Amino acid sequence: LCFALRAGLYDDAKALARLCLNDGWADGTRAFANAALGVAATFAPQAKDEANALALSCFEVASRLAPDDSFTLAAQGLAEPNRPAQAWRVELAVRARNLAISGDGAASRAYRAGLRWAEAAGAGRERASYQRARRAFVRAEQLHPLHAPALLARGRLYAAWSERGLAQAAVSRALELDPRSVSGHVVQGELQLRFAGAGPADLRLARKTFEHAVSLAGSPETGGSDAVEAYFGRAQVALAEAEQLAPEEPARAARIAQAREDLTLALDATPDRYPAGRPQDVRFALRLLEALRDLCRDHGSPEQARDFATRLEETRAAARAAAEKLRAQARALRDALRNREALEVLGVAQALAPEEGAVYFERGLCYLKVGSFVPGIVDLSRALELNPRLADEVYAKVYQITYVVDLHRVITELDKIVADHPDEAHVIFLRGFFFVARVEFKEYTEGDLLRGIEDFDRCLALNPRHVTARLYRGFLEFKRANADEGVTPEEVQAGYAKALADYQAALELDPGSALSHYLQALLWAQRLRDAGAAEEQREGFRARALQHFQRALELGFRAFDRVKNEAAFDALRDDEDFLRLLGEAR
């Protein structure tokens, strides 16, 4: 029956609904069937008077059986477009929308699950989460064929992933079901502004949509987040229109003034601190502050631009501080073995500060604690991408994982994740990281070295500033140069040169990288074993190895087990200066 309604098979829907109208069915089922019959009568091609009469009688029964059911309310509002009491229809639509969002039914639960996965998917980043969000929204619509919020959320999801046609179809259907939805018109306007051409006619269409959204929403103070987004959208259109006008045209100044007024009204109504505002409120406040800073900077108000820039940094700092407090709270929950609760808290922290590597690191540990291996190591890798100083901690955790998990199985699983995230630097890096783990466990082949290097090459092509990818690519080149057989002296020197180039490039990006100095110490210690090296050369290798090792220790390197297990340092085991540095560091 749900499928028939969604597919527009209204004659089939009416026939199926009539099967459920007898008194033998539960009240909820009969209410749904009556509402469905009313919807089918409304849309089926037949005489309008007959359709209205059937729909009204069906809705009367449905309302009596389930007066607070969201499907019943949505159907009533949809099927009586000519009813004189317009305000009554609007109230029905609002009640239906609220129940569809926050109700206890299966459709509402699927919708809320979709929102959580959509948040995890972000703007085109996590494809597996995107697919789960899409399936959840479709499930909500299957259970509730008039679930306008699920259609709209699916439209937003498609838009974030640049699926233009699917986004437009979903939003149009949502507005057909709930024509006074402010957020529906906002998303429609965003699609027009983003995907349409930049000509005046295209901008006029987007302006008309946002103007309608503003008229429906009222002021930002009373209209809530939907109104704020409507004003923000109208401001974006005004600025786009201003760009097409000559500087001397009066209309250009008017457009800029309107954009500034709309942005200011929206900002004044948006909480920019957590917990007074939700994480999404804080993120939107940051967008508004950035827009006002840029507007003032580009249109002759440098002093005010500096004021907004200062406020922007203060808001970012407050968001990071709130995220840090939540991280500490989550850590306490984790220590008390309440890992599921800790994950929820860390989700809020991540939403507040999506570029804080420590939050991803903490969440990765929580995922591992509850047995969610894949999300855990992906979060650890994302943490490392954002904060290369976490390299030793992440390395230690991955090293622990490899003691209890078969490396071949891990890499097989990572192959699937990489296939789902072919353009995610931190995901590609993660697989390369486990090839490094195979090297550390002395379970590798030449093919493992090459595959790891290929992953780090791809990672750096996607994110040239990924410090740790450079370090570990250099490490694998170093290992290739030290293969036991089949490597010419020229290839050895070329491998050393590649490794040193990566280590130095990492230092340029992160001058405080202890790991870079450690790996350079490792390389120069290995060179003490060069066959045929003159005594003067060997002394130079020793001096460089000790210099970099000392610097690594000064910068906080404390992975003494790695030093103990690394054969390259054998040439220094009895060196007094080397032993002194180790003793002082310990």
Secondary structure, 3 states (H helix, E strand, C coil): CHHHHHHCCHHHHHHHHHHCCCCCCCHHHHHHHHHHHHHHHHHCCCCHHHHHHHHHHHHHHHHHHCCCCHHHHHHHHHHCCCCCCHHHHHHHHHHHHHHHHHCCCHHHHHHHHHHHHHHHHCCCCCHHHHHHHHHHHHHHHHHCCCCHHHHHHHHHHHHHCCCHHHHHHHHHHHHHHCCCCHHHHHHHHHHHHHHCCCCHHHHHHHHHHHHHHHHHHCCHHHHHHHHHHHHHHHHHHHHHHHHCCCCCCHHHHHHHHHHHHHHHHHHHCCCCCCCCCCHHHHHHHHHHHHHHHHHHHHCCCHHHHHHHHHHHHHHHHHHHHHHHHHHHHHHHHHHCCCHHHHHHHHHHHHHHCCCCHHHHHHHHHHHHHCCCHHHHHHHHHHHHHHCHHHHHHHHHHHHHHHHHCCHHHHHHHHHHHHHHCCCCHHHHHHHHHHHHHHHHCCCCCHHHHHHHHHHHHHHHHHCCCCHHHHHHHHHHHHHHHCCCCCCCHHHHHHHHHHHHHHHHHHHHHCCCCHHHHHHHHHHHHHHCCCCCCCHHHHHHHHHHHHHHHHHHHHCCCCCHHHHHHCHHHHHHCCCHHHHHHHHHHC
